[in-house]
Amino acid sequence: GGEGIILRNPDSTWQAERCHTLLKVKGEDDAEATVIGYTAGKLTALGSKHLGRIGALIIDFKGHRMELAGLNDEERVLIDTRTEQDGALKAAFDWAVDHPGQEVPKHFESVSIPKGTLITFKYRGLSRDGIPQEAKYWRKREDL
């Protein structure tokens, strides 16, 4: 029922403060869900690395709508399916820059994780309502 366990380097001496010889290990569970959409990346305190790209996946998990971050740079590429190949990237990028943090329109698609894809995500415990807490994208199911 706790938050995890603290491991100490056996060759270290005890210190009454946080130190580099301690490691906190938290357990994680995983689950699967279906991708139903995306949000555009936004400007954060750390900068605008994801501005113009996918900020998060929108998933359906047992009837609950959730947003998952944790994608790598390749998985964040977004295209406009109404536009020809050469302009599809630019059209999606321009829209996402102008609409940070918003859900992208239905005609936008991820190059790597299309809508309907079954993905696996990790989380740390469930809320009282059964919703995963601290959830983050882990990987796409490739074995189907």
C-alpha positions in Angstrom: 0.0 0.0 0.0 3.0 2.3 0.1 4.5 4.4 -2.7 7.5 2.1 -3.3 10.7 0.9 -1.7 14.0 2.6 -1.1 17.1 0.7 -2.1 20.5 1.7 -0.6 23.9 0.9 -1.9 25.2 -1.7 0.5 28.7 -0.1 0.4 27.4 3.3 1.5 27.1 4.9 4.9 23.8 6.1 6.3 23.0 9.8 5.8 20.1 11.8 7.2 19.3 13.4 3.9 18.6 12.5 0.2 21.7 11.2 -1.5 22.9 9.5 -4.7 23.4 6.2 -2.9 19.6 5.8 -2.5 17.2 4.6 -5.2 13.4 4.8 -4.9 11.6 2.0 -6.9 7.9 2.3 -7.6 5.8 -0.5 -9.0 3.9 0.0 -12.2 1.0 -1.8 -13.8 0.1 -1.8 -17.5 -3.1 -1.9 -19.5 -4.2 -1.6 -23.1 -6.5 0.9 -24.8 -7.5 2.1 -28.2 -6.3 5.4 -29.7 -9.3 7.6 -30.6 -7.5 10.9 -31.3 -4.7 13.3 -30.5 -4.0 16.7 -29.0 -1.7 19.3 -30.4 1.6 19.9 -28.5 1.8 23.2 -26.6 4.3 25.7 -25.2 5.4 24.7 -21.7 7.7 26.0 -19.1 10.4 23.8 -20.6 9.9 25.3 -24.1 8.1 24.5 -27.3 9.6 21.2 -28.3 6.2 19.6 -29.2 4.6 22.7 -30.7 3.3 21.8 -34.1 3.3 18.0 -33.4 1.2 15.6 -31.3 1.2 16.5 -27.7 -0.7 13.5 -26.4 -2.7 10.5 -27.5 -6.4 10.4 -26.7 -7.5 6.9 -25.7 -10.6 5.1 -24.7 -9.9 3.0 -21.6 -13.0 1.0 -20.5 -15.3 3.9 -21.5 -13.1 6.6 -20.0 -11.4 9.1 -22.2 -7.8 9.7 -21.2 -4.8 11.6 -22.6 -1.4 9.9 -22.6 2.0 11.6 -23.1 5.3 9.8 -23.4 5.7 9.6 -27.2 9.1 9.8 -28.8 9.8 12.4 -31.6 9.0 9.9 -34.5 5.7 9.1 -32.9 4.6 12.7 -32.7 4.5 13.3 -36.5 1.0 14.4 -37.6 -0.4 14.6 -41.2 -3.5 16.1 -42.7 -5.2 13.2 -44.7 -7.1 15.7 -46.9 -3.9 17.1 -48.3 -1.6 15.6 -50.9 1.5 14.0 -49.5 3.9 16.9 -49.9 1.6 19.4 -48.1 0.1 17.0 -45.6 2.9 17.5 -43.0 3.0 21.3 -43.4 -0.8 21.6 -43.2 -0.9 19.6 -40.0 2.1 21.3 -38.5 0.7 24.8 -39.2 -2.7 23.9 -37.7 -1.1 22.4 -34.6 1.1 25.5 -34.1 -2.1 27.8 -34.3 -4.1 25.5 -31.9 -1.8 24.4 -29.1 -3.2 21.9 -26.6 -6.4 21.4 -28.6 -7.8 18.2 -29.9 -6.9 17.8 -33.5 -9.6 17.5 -36.2 -10.7 14.1 -37.3 -9.0 14.3 -40.7 -5.6 14.5 -39.0 -3.7 11.3 -38.4 -0.5 10.1 -36.7 2.0 8.6 -39.1 3.1 6.0 -36.5 0.0 5.4 -34.3 -3.2 5.7 -36.4 -6.6 6.0 -34.7 -7.9 2.5 -33.8 -4.4 1.3 -32.8 -4.2 -0.8 -29.7 -1.5 0.6 -27.4 -0.1 -0.4 -24.0 0.4 2.2 -21.3 1.9 2.1 -17.8 0.3 3.6 -14.7 0.7 3.7 -10.9 -2.5 2.6 -9.2 -6.2 3.4 -9.8 -8.4 6.2 -8.6 -11.5 5.3 -6.6 -13.4 5.5 -10.0 -11.0 2.9 -11.5 -9.1 5.4 -13.6 -5.4 4.8 -14.0 -3.2 7.4 -12.3 0.1 8.8 -13.6 -0.6 7.0 -16.9 1.9 7.3 -19.8 2.2 5.7 -23.2 4.5 2.7 -23.3 4.3 1.1 -26.7 2.1 0.1 -29.7 0.8 -3.5 -29.8 2.6 -5.1 -32.8 1.6 -8.7 -32.2 -2.0 -8.4 -33.5 
